[in-house]
């Protein structure tokens, strides 16, 4: 909720679905006509400033990406979860500039999460 609020959005309905590489590949092929593995697919059903969406996450891909980045699975998972929510907040990641903005927003979300976790 902290991330959505910082983007002046309210979450009305948000669901995360965790699946395998193969399941997400099938979704990617069926709905996006993409024939490649990905870590996340976000379906945006937003209503004005209210977030309504579904986010599908490949736990297999997150684990693989965590190894490649030499980071903990949990850290990579939080980044991917934030990434999906940022898509629902209007962020894109097709161009180099959009990717840079997305990464900066992910980093900001991760910092906010770490600060919140320290307060517990």
Secondary structure, DSSP 8 states (H G I E B T S, - for coil): -HHHHHTT-EEEEEEEEEE-HHHHHHHHHHHH---S--SEEEEE--BTTEEEEEEEEEHHHHHHHHHHHT--HHHHHHHHHHHHHHHHTT---SSHHHHHHHHHHHHHHHHHHHHHHHH-
